[in-house]
């Protein structure tokens, strides 16, 4: 079997802010809802951990 994995990219079609969670969902083959929920939980303790994680992902993950 020669299954090729799609490259990690920020989604253009499944985005709310910048497409980070949509792109992660497409890459891992699961609903972006779970990544959005994880980001929301990371935002709760003061916001800084969640914002930092999201901004790092935004910079590192290229757009489609």
C-alpha positions as CSV (number, residue, x, y, z in Angstrom):
1,X,0.0,0.0,0.0
2,X,1.4,3.4,-1.0
3,X,-0.8,5.8,1.0
4,X,0.5,9.4,0.7
5,X,-0.2,11.9,3.5
6,X,-1.4,15.3,2.5
7,X,1.0,18.2,3.5
8,X,0.1,20.2,6.6
9,X,-1.4,23.5,5.4
10,X,-3.8,26.1,6.8
11,X,-7.2,25.5,5.3
12,X,-8.8,28.1,3.0
13,X,-12.2,26.4,2.9
14,X,-12.6,25.4,6.6
15,X,-11.5,28.4,8.5
16,X,-12.9,30.6,11.3
17,X,-9.9,32.9,12.0
18,X,-6.8,31.8,10.0
19,X,-7.5,28.2,9.1
20,X,-5.1,26.6,11.6
21,X,-7.6,24.2,13.2
22,X,-9.2,23.4,9.8
23,X,-5.8,22.6,8.4
24,X,-4.9,20.4,11.4
25,X,-8.2,18.6,11.0
26,X,-7.6,17.9,7.3
27,X,-4.0,16.7,8.0
28,X,-5.0,14.3,10.7
29,X,-8.3,13.2,9.1
30,X,-10.5,14.3,12.0
31,X,-13.0,17.0,12.6
32,X,-11.5,20.5,13.1
33,X,-14.0,20.8,16.0
34,X,-11.7,18.9,18.2
35,X,-8.7,21.2,17.5
36,X,-11.0,24.2,18.0
37,X,-12.1,22.7,21.3
38,X,-8.5,22.1,22.4
39,X,-7.6,25.7,21.5
40,X,-10.6,27.0,23.4
41,X,-9.5,25.0,26.5
42,X,-6.0,26.4,26.1
43,X,-7.4,30.0,26.0
44,X,-9.2,29.5,29.4
45,X,-6.2,29.9,31.8
46,X,-5.7,33.6,31.1
47,X,-5.6,33.3,27.3
48,X,-1.8,33.5,26.9
49,X,-1.1,29.8,26.5
50,X,-3.8,29.4,23.8
51,X,-2.8,32.6,22.0
52,X,0.8,31.7,22.0
53,X,0.1,28.2,20.6
54,X,-2.2,29.5,17.9
55,X,0.3,32.3,16.9
56,X,3.2,29.8,16.7
57,X,1.0,27.4,14.5
58,X,0.0,30.4,12.4
59,X,3.6,31.3,11.7
60,X,4.8,27.7,11.2
61,X,2.0,26.2,9.1
62,X,2.0,27.6,5.5
63,X,-1.3,28.6,3.8
64,X,-2.8,26.5,1.0
